[in-house]
Amino acid sequence: MAKREFVRFTNDDEVQELAEGMMARTLPKERWTHAAHWATTLWLLTERPEILPEREMPGMIRGYNESVGGQNTDTAGYHETITQASIRAARRFLRERDANEPLFERCNALMETELGDPEWLLEFWNKETLFSVEARKGWVEPNKSSDTWLVASDTC
């Protein structure tokens, strides 16, 4: 899997601005990049302990999508399996990092891993399964890998 280029974060305020903009539905659509998805997830996990992303991010994402003119349908918009897998991956990543490291540095470090490639999930699911209506609407177990960290959620 090839790593993608991304604009590196230079401070924690940038990360907070992205996350708060998504939550407030004021973030311009063009700023909602792969890196912004990850930064928002890491920010929620580290800075907003009262929010349980597994439960609350689905509504946040659906609302954000609609606020920028998107739709949440069987073929576009919010995707449950991708969201839940990404949250699990973010939790695992954070467990392996120093909690005292600035958040923007952790965001950059995550983007330098296989997670920085938007196709990272294809290591665990085949395309047909991952992009099925069933996977978009609900959690579908990986069908290419049985990595326990991805299969079993450690929250909820």
VMD Tcl script that draws the C-alpha trace (Angstrom):
set ca {
  {0.00 0.00 0.00}
  {1.43 3.34 -0.99}
  {1.37 6.22 1.44}
  {-0.34 9.34 0.16}
  {0.90 12.88 0.36}
  {-0.81 15.03 2.94}
  {-0.48 18.51 4.34}
  {1.26 18.09 7.69}
  {-0.29 19.57 10.79}
  {1.90 22.16 12.50}
  {0.08 22.65 15.79}
  {-2.78 21.34 17.92}
  {-4.96 24.35 17.13}
  {-5.20 23.22 13.49}
  {-6.47 19.82 14.60}
  {-8.98 21.37 16.99}
  {-10.23 23.75 14.30}
  {-10.91 20.85 11.91}
  {-12.69 18.79 14.53}
  {-14.79 21.64 15.86}
  {-15.61 22.77 12.32}
  {-16.86 19.30 11.42}
  {-18.89 19.08 14.62}
  {-20.38 22.56 14.09}
  {-20.96 21.74 10.40}
  {-19.01 24.83 9.36}
  {-15.92 23.13 7.93}
  {-15.71 23.69 4.16}
  {-16.21 20.42 2.27}
  {-12.81 20.68 0.55}
  {-11.09 20.62 3.96}
  {-12.76 17.31 4.92}
  {-9.85 15.21 3.69}
  {-8.60 11.77 4.70}
  {-6.17 13.47 7.11}
  {-9.00 15.61 8.51}
  {-11.09 12.49 9.21}
  {-8.23 11.00 11.20}
  {-7.38 14.25 12.97}
  {-11.00 14.68 14.04}
  {-11.14 11.13 15.35}
  {-7.89 11.49 17.29}
  {-9.03 14.84 18.70}
  {-12.35 13.39 19.85}
  {-10.60 10.45 21.50}
  {-8.01 12.58 23.29}
  {-9.73 15.89 23.96}
  {-13.42 15.07 24.35}
  {-13.67 12.11 26.75}
  {-17.37 12.82 27.32}
  {-18.03 11.89 23.68}
  {-18.09 8.21 22.75}
  {-17.17 8.33 19.05}
  {-18.53 4.84 18.34}
  {-21.97 6.08 19.30}
  {-21.86 9.78 18.40}
  {-19.72 10.02 15.25}
  {-22.31 8.40 12.98}
  {-24.74 11.26 13.63}
  {-21.99 13.86 13.45}
  {-20.82 12.58 10.07}
  {-24.33 12.25 8.64}
  {-25.17 15.79 9.75}
  {-21.91 17.18 8.40}
  {-22.42 15.43 5.05}
  {-25.87 16.96 4.69}
  {-24.60 20.41 5.72}
  {-22.20 20.47 2.76}
  {-24.78 19.24 0.27}
  {-24.05 15.53 0.53}
  {-26.52 12.73 0.99}
  {-26.41 9.62 3.16}
  {-27.73 6.86 0.92}
  {-27.10 3.20 0.14}
  {-24.21 4.26 -2.11}
  {-22.88 7.55 -0.74}
  {-22.22 9.44 2.44}
  {-21.97 7.89 5.88}
  {-20.46 4.39 6.06}
  {-20.83 2.49 9.34}
  {-18.17 -0.19 8.83}
  {-15.53 2.29 7.69}
  {-16.31 4.63 10.58}
  {-16.25 1.96 13.27}
  {-13.09 0.32 11.87}
  {-11.40 3.71 11.74}
  {-12.29 4.48 15.35}
  {-10.92 1.09 16.43}
  {-7.74 1.72 14.45}
  {-7.38 5.20 15.99}
  {-7.81 3.79 19.51}
  {-5.15 1.16 18.81}
  {-2.80 3.77 17.34}
  {-3.18 6.05 20.37}
  {-2.49 3.19 22.79}
  {0.90 2.76 21.10}
  {1.84 6.46 21.31}
  {3.10 8.65 24.12}
  {0.09 10.51 25.56}
  {2.35 13.52 26.20}
  {3.24 13.85 22.51}
  {1.45 16.84 20.95}
  {-1.71 15.77 19.17}
  {-0.65 17.29 15.84}
  {2.49 15.13 15.92}
  {0.40 12.03 16.58}
  {-1.86 12.99 13.66}
  {1.17 13.32 11.37}
  {2.58 10.03 12.63}
  {-0.71 8.25 11.96}
  {-0.77 9.61 8.41}
  {2.70 8.15 7.87}
  {1.44 4.64 8.65}
  {-0.64 2.37 6.45}
  {-3.70 4.21 7.83}
  {-2.61 7.24 5.81}
  {-3.59 5.36 2.67}
  {-7.34 5.76 2.05}
  {-7.39 2.13 0.88}
  {-6.01 0.70 4.15}
  {-9.29 -1.11 4.83}
  {-8.81 -3.31 1.76}
  {-6.24 -5.25 3.78}
  {-9.19 -6.48 5.87}
  {-12.19 -6.50 3.53}
  {-12.57 -7.16 -0.17}
  {-14.07 -4.27 -2.11}
  {-17.38 -5.98 -2.77}
  {-17.99 -6.57 0.94}
  {-16.67 -3.22 2.16}
  {-18.73 -1.21 -0.29}
  {-21.90 -3.25 0.09}
  {-25.10 -1.66 1.34}
  {-24.91 -3.96 4.36}
  {-21.45 -2.60 5.33}
  {-22.54 0.98 4.74}
  {-25.62 0.57 6.97}
  {-24.09 -1.58 9.74}
  {-20.94 -3.23 11.02}
  {-19.70 -6.09 8.83}
  {-16.84 -8.24 10.10}
  {-13.63 -8.24 8.03}
  {-13.53 -11.03 5.46}
  {-9.81 -10.99 4.58}
  {-8.20 -10.82 8.01}
  {-9.06 -11.98 11.48}
  {-6.99 -9.41 13.38}
  {-8.68 -9.38 16.77}
  {-7.99 -5.69 17.36}
  {-10.24 -4.82 14.44}
  {-12.94 -7.40 15.01}
  {-13.64 -6.77 18.70}
  {-14.53 -3.28 19.83}
  {-12.95 -2.30 23.15}
  {-15.68 0.16 24.06}
  {-19.48 0.39 24.40}
}
mol new
graphics top color blue
foreach p $ca { graphics top sphere $p radius 0.5 }
foreach p [lrange $ca 0 end-1] q [lrange $ca 1 end] { graphics top cylinder $p $q radius 0.2 }
display resetview
